[in-house]
């Protein structure tokens, strides 16, 4: 089988690198046909490159970000078009980050392209079943042409690591500082943990809530927390090797209840105890034996952190169980997951 991996995607982004590697590990020939998303002529180049392939492949996979590439693929290609509906730009920008209002022309433009991309595709791939249900609530989008391929961890970047011996417990958060993450709740939880002298918090990343998070930490006069700013993905191993506990997400937005973030998979694969908010979406792929699942409030987060800090045996059990569960979500199994969905639906 030959698959054309198509679009303006970043090949280094974990969603793309994991799937390309997973397909190749399952014996699939992957033809990458892409243009740089910053190139003003990107869509013209995509059109030209795809025509030059003369349909010499079996399927075309419109990679994230996928809406316009999916439309181009449907027009140019004679083969079935698969779209990676990783998330809706409209939902992320308007509902989650609240950057634009619902009826802002830019919002309506994103809404249209999100919709037309999934509408024209022959098969829609989402990252969770919950995300699939969200897309199927859009007008004209059928649940029957959907399949779930979970995010997983990029094993070329992350690896299982033994804990580093030190005189404190390090709690790590890494990601974008946006409402979905619930960073301000993590700051409040750190405040509730201030009486634990051996606890340290490290927040890696940047984003809209970065300044409010730092301001809240200063207001609460926290001495147990540090902000590193954004770091390259390749350097995350240096932080994870020092971490004892990795935090997932604690947001209140609708999207927060539809996703399992990269950091959860990465923390588990690094063989670290993970804490994230409980809910149906996390239980699609994992159980409460794989990580510590807590209520979505600072008190519950703090209680979980303190419990794992004091009980190193429990921390070790979660780290081992989570790592074993993660074996289902490395590149090769995820590539097989995608191929099974294609075989069943196309």
Secondary structure, DSSP 8 states (H G I E B T S, - for coil): -EEEEEES--TTSHHHHHHHHHHHHTT-EEEEEE--TT-TTHHHHHHHHHHHHTT-SSEEEE-SS-HHHHHHHHHH-SSEEEEE----HHIIIIIIS--S-TTSHHHHHHHHHHHHHHHH-SEEEESSHHHHHHHHTSTT--GGGEEE------TTT---------SSEEEEEES--SGGG-HHHHHHHHHHTTT-TTEEEEEE--STTHHHHHHHHHHTT-SSEEEEE---GGGHHHHHTT-SEEE-----STGGGT---HHHHHHHHTT-EEEEE-STTHHHH--TTTSEEE-SSHHHHHHHHHHHHH-HHHHHHHHHHHHHHHGGGSHHHHHHHHHHHHHHH-
